[in-house]
Amino acid sequence: MNLAETIRQRRSIKRFTDRPVTREEIEQLLDAATLAPNHRLTQPWRFYVLGPEARYAYGRALGVRKAKKLDDAGAAARLRDTVAAEHRALPAVIAVAVIESENLEIREEDYAATMMGIQNLALSAVAMGLGTHIKTGGIMNDPDARAAAGVQANERIVAIVNVGQPAETPAAKTREAAARLTRWVP
């Protein structure tokens, strides 16, 4: 598959088969991520490959956050436990963090570089017959989620990347054509 086709085939995969993702496959994905451009060659990314217990703890932290939206205590407990169990069952989960520079310009550059690394990882997964689901949001700063991932005090979780063999691949979503989003400035 050529690069353009790989880009077109990338999807957010929500369901994976039970096939484990091997350490070698994960290492290939992480090697691809580290090839992303990064200004000043800071190599700001840090990767945390979560084992079953860490996945469970991360899922529990996420489940607690989701459960707070429910009024029924029993339903909240079931949701919390379900989310935790679902995360334990995922084939692979990678927490991607960035080192937080004191310099705001470098901090922004490093964040952008880390996101480009995540894109490299996601595209490499497609080329390898795997899929990813890149998760971001408020949970990234949750103390229990950070503890589950084992990130350092000077790091910020940028995304959680679920990885596995797709059980199903959703259809492509309609995107705005680049021509409609582009201005040619003389």
C-alpha positions in Angstrom: 0.0 0.0 0.0 1.5 3.4 -0.9 1.5 6.4 1.4 -1.5 8.1 0.0 -3.6 4.9 0.3 -2.3 4.4 3.9 -3.5 7.9 4.8 -6.9 7.3 3.2 -7.3 3.9 5.0 -6.5 5.3 8.5 -9.6 5.2 10.8 -10.4 5.4 14.5 -10.9 1.8 15.4 -13.2 1.2 18.3 -13.3 -2.6 18.3 -10.3 -4.9 18.1 -10.0 -8.7 17.8 -8.4 -10.6 20.7 -5.1 -11.0 18.8 -2.3 -9.7 21.0 -0.1 -7.0 19.7 3.5 -8.2 19.9 6.3 -6.3 21.6 8.1 -6.2 18.2 5.0 -4.6 16.6 4.8 -2.0 19.3 8.5 -1.3 19.0 8.1 -0.8 15.3 5.2 1.7 15.9 7.3 3.6 18.5 10.3 3.7 16.2 8.1 5.3 13.5 6.8 7.8 16.0 10.4 9.0 16.8 11.0 9.8 13.2 8.6 12.7 13.3 10.1 16.1 12.7 11.0 18.0 15.9 12.5 21.4 16.0 15.9 21.6 17.8 15.9 17.8 17.8 14.5 17.8 21.3 12.9 14.4 20.9 10.3 15.4 23.5 8.1 12.3 23.4 7.9 9.6 26.0 6.0 6.4 25.6 4.4 4.3 28.2 3.2 0.8 27.1 0.5 -0.1 29.6 0.2 -3.7 30.7 -3.1 -5.3 31.8 -3.1 -3.8 35.3 -2.1 -0.4 34.2 -4.8 -0.5 31.5 -7.3 -1.5 34.1 -6.2 1.4 36.4 -6.3 3.9 33.5 -9.8 2.6 32.5 -11.0 2.9 36.1 -9.8 6.5 36.2 -11.7 7.1 33.0 -14.8 5.2 34.3 -14.8 7.3 37.5 -14.9 10.5 35.4 -17.7 9.1 33.2 -19.7 7.8 36.2 -19.8 11.3 37.7 -22.3 12.2 35.0 -24.8 9.7 36.3 -27.2 10.2 39.2 -27.8 6.5 39.9 -25.0 5.2 42.1 -25.5 1.6 41.0 -25.4 2.6 37.3 -22.3 4.7 38.0 -20.5 1.8 39.7 -21.4 -0.5 36.8 -20.1 2.0 34.3 -16.9 2.6 36.2 -16.3 -1.2 36.4 -17.2 -1.8 32.7 -14.9 0.9 31.4 -12.0 -0.5 33.6 -12.6 -4.1 32.3 -12.8 -2.9 28.7 -9.5 -1.2 29.0 -7.8 -4.2 30.6 -9.1 -6.3 27.6 -7.6 -4.0 25.0 -4.8 -5.6 23.0 -2.4 -2.7 23.6 -2.5 0.8 25.0 0.3 3.4 24.7 0.3 6.6 26.7 2.2 9.2 24.8 3.6 12.0 26.8 5.6 15.1 26.1 8.2 16.7 28.3 7.0 20.1 29.5 9.6 22.7 28.7 9.8 25.9 30.7 10.2 27.8 27.4 6.7 28.3 26.0 7.9 28.4 22.4 9.7 25.0 22.8 6.7 23.7 24.7 4.4 24.4 21.7 6.9 23.0 19.2 7.4 19.9 21.3 3.6 19.3 21.6 3.3 19.6 17.8 6.2 17.2 17.2 4.6 14.7 19.6 1.3 14.8 17.7 3.2 14.3 14.5 4.8 11.3 16.1 1.4 9.9 17.0 0.3 10.4 13.3 3.4 8.4 12.2 2.5 5.7 14.7 -1.1 5.6 13.4 -0.1 5.4 9.8 2.5 2.7 10.5 -0.2 0.7 12.3 -2.3 0.8 9.1 0.6 -0.4 7.0 1.1 -3.3 9.4 -2.5 -4.4 9.3 -3.3 -2.9 12.8 -5.6 -0.1 13.8 -5.5 2.7 16.4 -7.9 4.8 18.4 -6.3 8.1 19.5 -7.9 9.4 22.7 -7.4 12.9 24.1 -9.3 15.1 26.5 -9.6 16.1 30.2 -8.6 12.6 31.4 -5.1 13.3 30.3 -4.6 15.6 33.3 -6.4 13.3 35.8 -4.1 12.4 38.7 -5.3 8.8 38.7 -4.8 8.4 34.9 -1.3 9.9 35.2 -0.5 7.5 38.0 -1.8 4.5 36.0 0.4 5.5 33.1 3.4 6.2 35.2 4.2 9.5 33.7 6.8 11.7 35.3 6.1 15.0 37.0 7.6 17.1 34.2 5.6 15.3 31.5 2.1 15.8 30.1 0.0 13.0 28.6 -0.9 14.1 25.1 -2.9 11.1 24.0 -3.7 7.5 24.8 -3.4 5.3 21.8 -5.3 2.0 21.7 -3.7 -0.5 19.3 -4.9 -3.8 17.9 -6.1 -5.7 14.9 -9.4 -4.1 13.8 -12.5 -6.3 14.4 -14.3 -3.9 12.1 -13.2 -0.9 10.1 -15.7 2.0 9.9 -16.5 3.7 6.7 -14.6 6.9 6.0 -16.3 10.1 7.2 -16.9 12.9 4.8 -14.2 15.5 5.0 -14.2 19.0 3.6 -12.1 19.3 0.4 -8.7 20.9 0.9 -9.6 23.4 -1.9 -12.5 24.8 0.2 -10.1 25.3 3.2 -7.2 26.9 1.2 -6.4 30.4 0.3 -3.6 31.1 -2.1 -2.0 34.3 -0.8 -0.1 36.4 -3.4 
